[in-house]
Amino acid sequence: MTDRPSCYPSLPAALLKSLGPERMPLLDVLTSPVPSGRFDSPVDDRHVLCLHVGEPVPVTYRVGNAERQGARLHGQFCVVPAGSSTRWTLSGPARSLLLRLTPALIREAAESLGLGAQGAALDPAIHIRDPQVERIGWMMQAEDHDGYPGGRLFVDSLATALAARLVASQSHTGASATGRRHALPAWRLRRVVEYIEAHLDEDLTLAELAAVAGFSLSHFKPLFKQATGMPVHRFVLERRVERARLRLTEGRKSLTEIAMEAGFSHPSHMARCLRRFLGMSPTELARAAPGGGP
């Protein structure tokens, strides 16, 4: 992966903390200012989705050899394929939420939909509206704002969902075409669950769990949900909550130690999840245990 274009801020330290070059995220997000006047979007080695944030801004943009006029509206997005650029002329400054997605993930999504290499070629698009893409964008923005409490696994899940949506929408193929011709064998599911339990304190990724199962990313995600009744990141989060509950009832470790062992980013994140899933705080859980005090 090349360095980020000069107008893109650096990736947040929270996301880079545990990453080496081989563990760069499938999807990253940042909010970037767009200056008024003429602006050529930087050439990137990833596909870039630009969601407009804020008030409408009248713009002129180039499509092929023709210039067209329009308005950037909040939530609309543009697709700038890897290695390309779009020229804009803005009447005033604007802000974009930029989602960068690896071409390899788009190729894998196309293959899982049976579209081959042709389906992996994203076309440039201007001022598109898609509620599912918007939701993914705002969820990524919230993750970035909160310091990525969901970890790599949640971001990877959003990345695969976004890739499948983009490929399906550009090919006019229903996203339901994936994952129904196969089932996840019980022994493979057991191997994945055992791996999760053994590595619950780590920042698990969708790619490593798919590799343990012996499936591609795009196939593993729906197969796991079909087998367990829930998405991968939800399953892992529930296992982390259960690990934390057990350690709290044992009463032998501090909240920080328990949060780290269960794979939470910090004790406050653990506390939020315990309240969400169990309706109790860490202190209440510890007190409810035998010998836990009044």
N, C-alpha and C positions, 0 to 999 in steps of 0.2 A: 504494500500500500504506500502511495506517495504521501508527502507531507500535505497538510490541509492548505487550500488556497489562502493567500495572504489576508483576504477580507473575512475569513472564517475564524472565529475565536478558537482557542485551544479546547480540546476535550476537557470536561471537568475532572478535577483530581479524584473525586469520588468514584468515577468510572474507570480511571486509569490505575488506581491504586494497586490492584492485583493483576494487572494485565501485562503480558509480554507481547512481542510482535505477533506471535502465533495465536494470541487470544483476543485480538481486537474484536469489538462487537460487530454482530451482523447488521446492526442498525444503530445510528447515533442521532442525536437531536441537538439543536442549538437555535437560539433566537438571534437573528442577524439584522442589522440595520441595512436598509437599501437607500442610497442617496437619491436626491432629486436630480433631474437632468438625465443625460444618457448614461446607461449602465449596462455593461456586458457581464452576464453571470460568469463566474470563474469556471474554467474547465476542470472537471473532477474525474477521478477514476472510479467513482461510485455513481449510481443513479441518484439524482437529487429531486425530492419533492419539496416544493416551496409553498407553504400554506400562508396566506395573507392574514395578518393579525392587526385588528384595529379598524379605524374608519375607512370608508371607500376612498380610493385614490385613482383619479383618471390617469390612464397610461396609453402610450403607443408602443406596439411591439411588432417585431419582425417575424413573420412566418414564411420560410422559404425566401423568395425574392420580393414578397409583398409586405407592406406595412399596414397594420390594422389598429383600430382604436377600441378601447373598452375601459372598464373600471375594475380595479382589484377590490374584491369584496371579502369581508371577514369569513374565513373558513374555506374559501375557494383555493384550489391548489393548481400548480403547474408541474409538469413532469419534464425534467431536463435529463435526457439519457447520458450515461457515462461517456466522457470524451467530447461532449458537445457544449454549446453555449447558446443563450438566448439574449437578444438585445432589447433593452427596455428604454423608454423615455418617460420619466415620471414627472408629474406636475408638482409633486411635493415629496418629502421624505416618507418612507414607509418602513414597516417591519415585516420580516418573514420568519416563520418557523420552518427550519430546514431539517428534513429527514433524509439521511444518506443511507442507502441500501446497497449491499454488495451485489454485483452482477451474478456471482456464482449462485446466490440464493434465488435470484429470478430464474436462472437456468434450471435449477432444481425444481422450482414450482411449476415451470412449463413442462418439464418431463413428467412430473407427477400427474398433470392434467392431460397427458398424452399429446402434447402439442409439439414436442421436439424443439430443435434449435430455432426454428422460425418464430415460435411462440415466445421465446426468451428475448426477442428484440423489442425493447420498449420504444414506443413512438413518442416524440415530443407532443405535449398537450398543454393548452393554455386555458386557464379559468374553468377548471372542472369542479363539479360538486359531487361528493360521494360521502354520505353520512358515516359509513364504516371507516373510510380513510381518515375522516375528521376525528372520529373517536380515538383511533390509534394515535393520531398526532397529539391530541390533548392529553392522553394518558402518558405518552412519552414526555411531554412538557411537564406534567405533574411529577413524574419520576425524577426528572432532572432537577426540578425545583426542590424536591425533598431529599436529594442526595442518594437516589437509587436504592430505596429500602427493599424493593422487590428483588434486587440482585440481577445477575446475568440471565437467570432462567426466565424471568418475567419479560425482560427486554428481548430475548431470543424468541419467545412465544409471540410477542407483538410483531417482530420482524418477519416471521414465517407467515403470520396472518396477513400482513401488509403485502408481501410478495404474492401470495395466492390471490388476493383481491385485485391487485394491479394486472396480473397476467389474465385472470378470468374476465375482468372488465374490458381489457383491450382485445381479447379474443372472442368476447361474447359467449364464453363458455361458463356454465354454472359451476360454482365452487364445489358443489356436491359430487362432482365427478371423481373425487379422490377417496381412496382408502376403504371402499366398500367391497372390493373383490378379495380382500384378504382379512385375516384376523391375526391378532398378536398371540402366538402360542403361549400357553400357560408357563412353560419353562423359561421362555424369554422374558415374560412379565415378571416372573419370580426373580430372575437374574437382575433386572432393572431395579426392582424394589429393594433387593439386598444391597445393591450398589448405592442406592440413595441412602439407606440406613447407615452404611459404613462411611459415607462421605457427607453426612448431613451438615457437618460444621464447615464445609467448603462452599464456595460460590459456584454451585453447579451450573453447567451450561446444557442447553438442549442438544448440542452437537455430541457431547460426550455420552449423554444418556441414549441418544439414537445409536451411537456406535456400540454401546453395551448391548442394545437390543438387536443389532445387526440390520438396521433399516436406515434409509436416508432420512434427513430431517423432515421433509414434507410428508413422507409416509408414516413415520413414527408418531408424529403429533396426533393425527386423527385415530390411529390404531390404539394408542394408549388411552385416549378418551373413551373410545368404544369399549375397551376392556375394563376400565375402572369407573366410568361414569363421570369423570371430571378431567379438566385439563391438567397437563403435567405440573405447571407451576402451582396450581391449587392443591394437588396431591402432596407435593413437597412441603408446601406451607402447613398443611394439616399434620404432616409427620413432625415438622419442627415444633408446632404447638404441643403435640403429644409428648415429645422429648422434653420440652421445657416444663410441662405439667409434672412429669415424673420426677425430674430433678428438683423441682420446688417442693414436692411432697417429701422427698428424702431429706431436705433441709441441711445439706452438708456443704453447699457451695453458694458463693455470692451471686447476685443478680447478673453481674457482668460476666462471670464465668459461665453461668447457665445460658445466657444469651449467645455467647461465643460458641459453646458446645452444640447448641441447637441450630446454629447457622443464621441467627438474626444479626442485622448490621449493628445494632446497639440495644441496650436494655429498654429504652423507650419504645423502639419498634416492637420488641417482644411483648411489652405491656399492651400496646394497641391491639396486637393480634390475639392475645389471650382474652381481652375484653370482647373482641369481635366474635371469636369462636366459642368461648366458654362463658362469657358474661361475668368474668371475675378478674380482678387485678392479681399480679404476682403475690402481693402480701396476703390477699384473701385466700388464694390457693394454698399458700404455705400454712396459714392458720387453720384451714379446713382439714389438713392432714392429721392423722393420729399423732398426738403429742405435739401438735403445732402451736399450742398455747391458746389463750382465751380469744 
